[in-house]
């Protein structure tokens, strides 16, 4: 068996080309069957991961796309620097009518999907939206659209306030109602909101925020009629926070910044108000400044960052040890996304969780089609392989998206 030191550098499984501007957002959707990529010119591409080909291409915004998300299987959310947050409806059947000419070859504006909602938002501080499923039943009436049918559950959208640079606005969709506001803390100079994440459970809403000053805070609202309370505050960074991600276990979250620090923080419940003052769980000095696009994988085992030095770094969530450095891009990287993985997925051919904590190399999984599946068509095997692979996607300033199959 070769030693880890003798293994060749990891290489991406695929490179997706087609954008003519830097990639600002990547997002897996439709049970990992599609990958959404958004660029600095406002173009959005939906890629079929089974064939690594575009199935829908359109100009979603008149300026750079800051963030991309999904709501169910047929709704795509985009947040642009043109001060708009748009909810699009793109069903499988509608993909056949969409343009597929890539932005690098486009000569005119492509056909757009159906627009369900448009929210005017603040985008002066480059902070993307955060979203979660709403724990409360939808309000009676108040919906501004009649074409938005088949909604299984409403969602909450958190964005920086349009009138308070340190404040946060929370909207509910599909009603488009202004559900809540978190005012800036006048006792702490935080500067602008730079990163957000939100969770909701029944009537309780929790928001984690990162600020220009390097502070991070957690707020909670236990009742819709009550004001938000601050549960946690720490300043672990000397530079503006660039990204944050809540662990799938919902008991901690990670922050990265323009400095070289990555920090793990408690994500407290309302009961923590009565406990001793909470402190950061772990702070590491990586010696690599400018790590952004931090994303935790759905199984909670690893998280990844996109670096201004063109490296994608993967860390073990428990120990926060660097377990992989992925180098292919020549220019800085800005966004990462993990495909959703099953908690019970076996690690055949890969490390055990204990080995993952201690290893400083990356293992690339076998990308051959699974021949052990029951008798199926080639198309079904391709789809299954694409949807069960442990993809890590990274978007770069070079306009390319690298797909890595790891751990």
C-alpha positions in Angstrom: 0.0 0.0 0.0 1.4 3.4 -0.9 1.9 5.9 1.9 -0.2 9.1 2.0 2.9 11.1 1.3 3.4 9.2 -2.1 -0.2 9.8 -3.3 -0.5 12.2 -6.2 -2.3 15.5 -5.7 -6.1 15.3 -5.8 -7.7 16.2 -9.1 -11.3 17.3 -9.7 -13.6 14.8 -11.2 -15.1 17.3 -13.6 -14.7 21.0 -14.6 -17.9 22.9 -15.6 -17.1 25.6 -18.1 -19.5 28.2 -19.5 -19.5 31.3 -17.3 -17.6 34.4 -18.6 -17.4 36.0 -15.2 -16.3 35.0 -11.7 -18.5 32.5 -9.8 -20.2 33.9 -6.7 -22.6 31.2 -5.8 -23.0 27.4 -6.2 -25.9 25.3 -4.8 -27.1 21.7 -5.2 -30.8 21.1 -5.6 -33.4 18.5 -6.6 -31.8 15.8 -4.5 -28.4 16.5 -6.1 -29.7 16.1 -9.6 -29.0 19.7 -10.4 -26.2 22.2 -9.6 -27.0 25.9 -9.8 -24.1 28.3 -10.5 -24.4 32.1 -10.5 -21.8 34.7 -11.7 -20.8 38.3 -11.4 -22.7 39.3 -14.5 -26.0 38.0 -13.2 -26.2 34.8 -15.2 -27.5 31.6 -13.7 -26.9 28.0 -15.0 -28.7 24.9 -13.9 -26.5 21.9 -14.7 -27.6 18.3 -15.1 -25.1 16.4 -12.9 -25.7 13.1 -14.6 -24.4 14.4 -17.9 -22.5 17.5 -16.6 -24.5 19.6 -19.2 -26.6 22.8 -18.8 -30.4 22.3 -18.9 -31.3 26.0 -18.3 -29.4 29.2 -18.7 -30.8 32.7 -18.1 -29.9 36.3 -17.0 -31.4 36.3 -13.5 -30.1 39.7 -12.4 -28.8 42.9 -13.9 -25.8 42.8 -11.6 -23.7 40.2 -9.8 -25.5 37.3 -8.1 -24.7 37.1 -4.4 -26.5 33.9 -3.4 -28.6 31.1 -4.8 -31.0 28.7 -3.0 -33.9 26.4 -3.6 -37.4 26.0 -2.2 -38.7 22.5 -2.8 -37.9 20.8 -6.1 -39.2 23.5 -8.5 -38.4 26.9 -7.0 -35.0 28.7 -7.3 -34.1 31.7 -5.2 -31.5 34.2 -6.4 -30.2 37.3 -4.7 -28.6 39.9 -6.9 -26.7 43.2 -6.5 -29.5 44.8 -8.4 -31.3 45.0 -5.1 -33.7 42.2 -5.9 -34.4 38.8 -4.4 -36.3 36.7 -6.9 -38.1 33.4 -6.6 -38.3 31.5 -9.9 -40.3 28.4 -10.8 -38.5 25.9 -13.0 -40.0 22.4 -13.2 -38.4 19.5 -14.9 -40.9 19.7 -17.8 -40.1 23.4 -18.3 -36.4 22.7 -18.8 -37.1 21.6 -22.4 -38.3 25.1 -23.2 -35.3 26.9 -21.6 -32.3 28.2 -23.5 -29.0 26.3 -23.1 -26.6 28.7 -24.7 -23.9 29.3 -22.1 -23.1 32.9 -21.0 -19.6 32.7 -22.6 -21.4 32.2 -26.0 -24.6 34.2 -25.4 -25.3 37.1 -27.8 -28.6 38.2 -26.3 -30.7 37.7 -23.1 -32.0 34.2 -22.7 -35.6 33.2 -21.9 -36.3 33.3 -18.1 -38.4 30.9 -16.0 -41.7 32.0 -14.4 -41.2 34.6 -11.7 -43.2 33.9 -8.5 -41.9 36.6 -6.1 -39.7 39.7 -6.2 -38.5 41.3 -3.0 -36.6 44.6 -2.9 -33.6 44.1 -0.8 -30.4 45.8 0.4 -27.2 44.6 -1.3 -24.8 47.4 -0.5 -22.8 45.1 1.8 -22.3 42.0 -0.4 -24.2 39.8 2.2 -26.3 37.0 0.7 -29.7 36.0 2.0 -30.2 33.2 4.4 -33.3 31.0 4.4 -35.1 28.2 6.3 -38.4 26.5 6.5 -40.9 28.4 8.6 -41.9 26.6 11.8 -45.3 28.4 12.0 -48.4 27.8 9.8 -48.8 30.4 7.0 -50.8 33.5 7.8 -54.4 33.7 6.7 -54.5 35.8 3.4 -51.8 38.2 2.6 -50.3 36.3 -0.3 -49.5 38.6 -3.2 -49.5 35.9 -5.8 -52.1 33.6 -7.1 -49.8 31.6 -9.4 -47.7 30.3 -6.5 -49.6 27.1 -5.9 -48.6 23.7 -4.5 -46.7 25.2 -1.5 -46.0 22.5 1.1 -44.4 24.9 3.6 -43.6 28.6 3.9 -40.1 29.8 4.3 -38.3 32.6 6.1 -35.7 34.8 4.4 -33.1 36.8 6.4 -31.4 39.7 4.7 -29.4 42.8 5.9 -31.7 45.7 6.7 -32.3 48.3 4.1 -32.3 51.2 6.6 -30.0 49.9 9.4 -26.5 48.8 8.3 -26.2 46.5 11.4 -29.8 45.4 11.4 -31.5 42.3 9.9 -34.9 42.0 8.2 -36.8 38.7 8.1 -39.5 38.1 5.5 -42.0 35.2 5.1 -42.8 33.7 1.7 -45.1 33.2 0.0 -47.0 36.0 1.8 -44.1 38.4 1.3 -44.8 39.8 4.7 -42.2 41.5 6.8 -42.1 39.0 9.7 -39.5 40.4 12.1 -36.6 42.8 12.5 -33.4 42.6 14.5 -32.0 46.0 15.3 -28.3 46.8 15.4 -26.8 46.7 18.9 -26.0 50.3 19.8 -23.6 49.3 22.5 -21.2 47.5 20.1 -19.7 48.9 17.0 -20.2 46.0 14.5 -20.4 47.8 11.2 -22.4 46.1 8.4 -23.9 42.6 8.4 -21.6 40.4 6.3 -23.0 36.9 6.7 -26.3 35.3 7.9 -27.9 32.0 8.8 -31.4 31.3 10.1 -33.3 28.4 11.8 -36.9 28.2 12.9 -38.7 25.7 15.1 -42.4 26.2 15.8 -42.6 29.8 17.0 -38.9 30.2 17.8 -36.6 31.8 15.3 -32.8 31.8 15.7 -30.4 33.9 13.6 -26.6 33.8 13.5 -24.9 36.9 12.1 -21.3 37.9 11.2 -20.2 41.5 11.0 -17.7 43.9 9.4 -16.0 44.3 12.8 -15.2 40.6 13.2 -18.0 40.1 15.7 -20.5 37.3 15.5 -23.9 37.1 17.3 -26.8 34.8 17.8 -30.3 36.1 18.3 -33.5 34.3 19.3 -37.2 35.2 19.1 -39.4 32.8 21.1 -42.7 34.4 20.1 -43.8 36.3 17.0 -44.9 39.2 19.2 -41.6 39.4 21.2 -38.4 41.2 20.3 -35.3 39.3 19.5 -32.8 38.7 22.3 -29.1 38.4 21.9 -27.8 35.0 23.3 -24.2 35.1 22.2 -21.6 37.6 21.1 -17.9 37.1 20.4 -15.2 38.8 18.4 -12.8 36.0 17.2 -11.8 37.8 14.0 -9.7 40.9 13.4 -11.2 41.4 9.9 -14.7 41.3 8.5 -16.5 37.9 8.6 -17.0 36.6 5.1 -19.1 33.5 5.8 -20.7 31.3 8.4 -22.5 28.0 8.5 -24.6 26.3 11.2 -23.8 22.6 11.8 -26.6 20.2 10.9 -26.7 19.2 14.6 -27.8 22.9 15.3 -25.6 23.1 18.4 -22.6 25.0 16.9 -21.6 27.1 13.9 -18.4 28.1 12.1 -17.2 31.5 10.9 -14.4 32.5 8.5 -13.1 36.0 7.7 -10.7 38.1 5.7 -8.1 37.2 8.3 -6.7 33.7 8.7 -8.9 32.6 11.6 -11.6 30.0 11.5 -13.8 29.7 14.6 -16.3 27.3 16.1 -19.0 28.9 18.2 -21.9 27.6 20.3 -25.3 27.9 18.8 -27.3 28.4 22.0 -30.9 27.7 22.8 -33.1 30.2 24.7 -32.3 28.4 28.0 -28.7 29.4 27.6 -29.6 33.0 28.7 -29.6 31.8 32.3 -26.3 29.9 32.0 -22.7 31.3 32.4 -21.4 33.5 29.6 -20.8 31.5 26.5 -17.4 31.5 24.8 -16.1 30.3 21.4 -15.6 26.6 21.3 -12.5 26.6 19.3 -10.4 29.1 17.4 -7.7 28.1 14.9 -5.1 30.2 13.1 -4.9 28.7 9.6 -2.2 31.0 8.2 -4.3 31.3 5.1 -6.2 34.6 5.0 -9.3 35.2 2.9 -11.3 32.0 3.3 -14.9 32.4 2.4 -17.9 30.4 1.2 -17.7 28.2 4.3 -20.2 25.4 4.1 -20.8 22.4 6.5 -21.8 19.1 4.9 -25.2 17.7 5.7 -23.7 14.8 7.8 -21.8 17.3 9.9 -18.5 15.5 9.5 -16.6 18.1 7.4 -16.8 21.7 6.2 -15.1 23.5 3.3 -13.9 26.9 2.5 -13.0 28.7 -0.8 -9.7 30.6 -0.6 -8.5 33.8 -2.2 -5.3 31.8 -2.8 -7.2 29.5 -5.3 -7.3 26.6 -2.8 -10.3 24.8 -1.5 -9.7 23.5 2.0 -11.7 20.8 3.7 -11.7 20.6 7.5 -12.8 17.9 10.0 -15.7 19.5 11.9 -14.9 17.9 15.2 -11.2 18.6 15.4 -11.1 21.5 12.9 -8.0 19.9 11.4 -7.3 20.5 7.8 -7.8 17.2 6.0 -7.6 18.3 2.4 -6.3 21.1 0.2 -7.7 21.0 -3.3 -5.7 22.9 -5.9 -6.8 23.2 -9.5 -7.9 26.8 -10.1 -5.3 29.4 -11.0 -7.4 32.3 -9.6 -9.1 32.9 -6.2 -12.1 30.8 -5.2 -15.3 32.4 -3.8 -18.0 29.8 -3.3 -18.3 26.1 -2.2 -21.3 23.7 -1.9 -21.7 20.1 -0.7 -24.1 17.7 -2.2 -26.5 16.3 0.5 -25.3 13.0 1.8 -27.1 10.3 3.7 -26.2 10.0 7.4 -26.0 6.2 7.0 -23.9 6.3 3.8 -21.1 3.8 4.1 -17.5 4.8 3.7 -16.5 2.0 1.4 -12.9 2.6 0.3 -12.6 5.8 2.3 -11.4 6.6 5.8 -13.3 5.8 9.0 -14.4 8.9 10.9 -11.5 8.4 13.3 -9.0 8.3 10.4 -10.7 11.4 8.9 -10.0 13.4 12.0 -6.2 12.6 11.9 -5.6 12.4 8.1 -4.2 15.3 6.2 -4.8 13.9 2.7 -7.8 13.6 0.5 -9.2 10.4 -1.0 -11.0 10.6 -4.3 -13.8 8.1 -4.6 -14.4 5.7 -7.5 -16.4 7.5 -10.1 -17.4 4.4 -12.1 -21.1 3.6 -12.5 -22.4 1.3 -9.8 -22.7 -2.1 -11.4 -24.2 -3.7 -8.2 -27.6 -1.9 -8.6 -30.6 -3.9 -9.6 -31.3 -4.2 -13.3 -31.8 -0.6 -14.4 -31.3 1.5 -17.5 -28.0 3.3 -18.2 -29.8 6.6 -17.6 -31.1 5.5 -14.2 -27.6 4.3 -13.2 -26.2 7.7 -14.3 -28.8 9.6 -12.3 -28.3 7.4 -9.2 -24.5 7.9 -9.4 -24.8 11.6 -9.8 -27.2 11.9 -6.9 -25.3 9.7 -4.4 -21.8 11.0 -5.0 -20.2 13.0 -2.2 -19.8 16.1 -4.5 -18.0 19.2 -3.4 -18.4 22.1 -5.9 -16.2 25.2 -5.9 -16.6 28.3 -7.9 -13.7 30.6 -8.9 -12.8 33.9 -10.3 -11.8 32.1 -13.5 -15.5 31.5 -14.3 -15.1 27.7 -13.9 -16.7 25.3 -11.4 -14.7 22.3 -10.1 -16.5 19.2 -8.9 -14.6 17.0 -6.4 -15.7 13.6 -5.2 -14.3 13.2 -1.7 -14.9 11.4 1.6 
